[in-house]
Amino acid sequence: MEKKQPNQGKQPSQKGEKKTFSSDKPKPTTPRMESKPPSGPKGK
């Protein structure tokens, strides 16, 4: 049971790392969306 306790503490740590990946995904999408609006008026 004592071995399971330290394992549970590692699980939440991995979840935090996954959250960082999610933040990296929306980051590249933000600059891409900003490039779309300027491209719209330029194409006009």
Backbone as CSV, one residue per row, in Angstrom:
resi,resn,N_x,N_y,N_z,CA_x,CA_y,CA_z,C_x,C_y,C_z
1,MET,0.862,-1.204,0.000,0.000,0.000,0.000,0.899,1.255,0.000
2,GLU,2.024,1.131,0.710,2.921,2.320,0.776,3.501,2.587,-0.630
3,LYS,3.635,1.532,-1.392,4.224,1.707,-2.745,3.184,2.393,-3.656
4,LYS,1.925,2.181,-3.335,0.870,2.770,-4.197,0.788,4.290,-3.941
5,GLN,1.111,4.681,-2.718,0.982,6.127,-2.375,1.934,6.972,-3.235
6,PRO,3.189,6.571,-3.348,4.143,7.359,-4.151,3.750,7.306,-5.626
7,ASN,3.127,6.218,-6.026,2.716,6.092,-7.449,1.600,7.097,-7.748
8,GLN,0.709,7.263,-6.763,-0.430,8.192,-6.988,0.108,9.619,-7.139
9,GLY,1.172,9.920,-6.411,1.735,11.286,-6.477,2.350,11.507,-7.860
10,LYS,2.795,10.441,-8.484,3.422,10.587,-9.817,2.317,10.779,-10.880
11,GLN,1.169,10.215,-10.633,0.089,10.321,-11.652,-0.308,11.787,-11.888
12,PRO,-0.500,12.545,-10.828,-0.918,13.956,-10.975,0.199,14.761,-11.646
13,SER,1.423,14.317,-11.446,2.573,15.044,-12.044,2.519,14.860,-13.567
14,GLN,2.154,13.671,-13.998,2.095,13.405,-15.456,0.943,14.200,-16.078
15,LYS,-0.138,14.352,-15.314,-1.307,15.093,-15.843,-0.894,16.550,-16.102
16,GLY,-0.048,17.056,-15.218,0.393,18.464,-15.363,1.241,18.588,-16.633
17,GLU,1.991,17.548,-16.928,2.851,17.605,-18.142,1.964,17.574,-19.389
18,LYS,0.854,16.865,-19.289,-0.051,16.771,-20.453,-0.701,18.150,-20.683
19,LYS,-0.929,18.849,-19.582,-1.577,20.181,-19.690,-0.622,21.127,-20.431
20,THR,0.654,20.924,-20.219,1.653,21.806,-20.883,1.594,21.563,-22.390
21,PHE,1.365,20.306,-22.756,1.310,19.987,-24.196,0.083,20.656,-24.821
22,SER,-0.996,20.681,-24.044,-2.251,21.287,-24.560,-2.019,22.784,-24.775
23,SER,-1.208,23.374,-23.905,-0.954,24.835,-24.005,-0.082,25.086,-25.245
24,ASP,0.762,24.117,-25.556,1.648,24.292,-26.730,0.814,24.185,-28.017
25,LYS,-0.249,23.418,-27.959,-1.073,23.223,-29.177,-1.837,24.525,-29.519
26,PRO,-2.478,25.114,-28.532,-3.261,26.341,-28.793,-2.327,27.512,-29.119
27,LYS,-1.097,27.429,-28.674,-0.152,28.561,-28.912,0.123,28.697,-30.421
28,PRO,0.449,27.611,-31.108,0.735,27.701,-32.555,-0.526,28.058,-33.328
29,THR,-1.673,27.719,-32.772,-2.950,28.031,-33.479,-3.246,29.526,-33.363
30,THR,-2.831,30.138,-32.274,-3.118,31.588,-32.079,-2.387,32.416,-33.138
31,PRO,-1.103,32.158,-33.332,-0.357,32.932,-34.336,-0.879,32.627,-35.733
32,ARG,-1.397,31.481,-35.927,-1.894,31.081,-37.272,-3.197,31.859,-37.523
33,MET,-4.022,31.995,-36.514,-5.312,32.714,-36.693,-5.010,34.195,-36.969
34,GLU,-3.986,34.700,-36.298,-3.647,36.143,-36.476,-3.142,36.361,-37.911
35,SER,-2.520,35.347,-38.459,-1.972,35.483,-39.827,-3.136,35.411,-40.833
36,LYS,-4.235,34.823,-40.422,-5.387,34.659,-41.347,-6.083,36.020,-41.578
37,PRO,-6.353,36.770,-40.539,-7.071,38.055,-40.695,-6.284,39.020,-41.588
38,PRO,-4.974,39.140,-41.411,-4.185,40.058,-42.244,-4.150,39.545,-43.686
39,SER,-4.241,38.249,-43.853,-4.186,37.668,-45.212,-5.519,37.963,-45.925
40,GLY,-6.603,38.029,-45.163,-7.943,38.287,-45.756,-7.976,39.656,-46.428
41,PRO,-7.671,40.696,-45.697,-7.742,42.065,-46.247,-6.692,42.253,-47.345
42,LYS,-5.586,41.552,-47.225,-4.507,41.702,-48.238,-4.990,41.084,-49.570
43,GLY,-5.709,39.966,-49.449,-6.191,39.273,-50.671,-7.270,40.128,-51.338
44,LYS,-7.965,40.931,-50.533,-9.062,41.759,-51.074,-8.429,42.775,-52.030
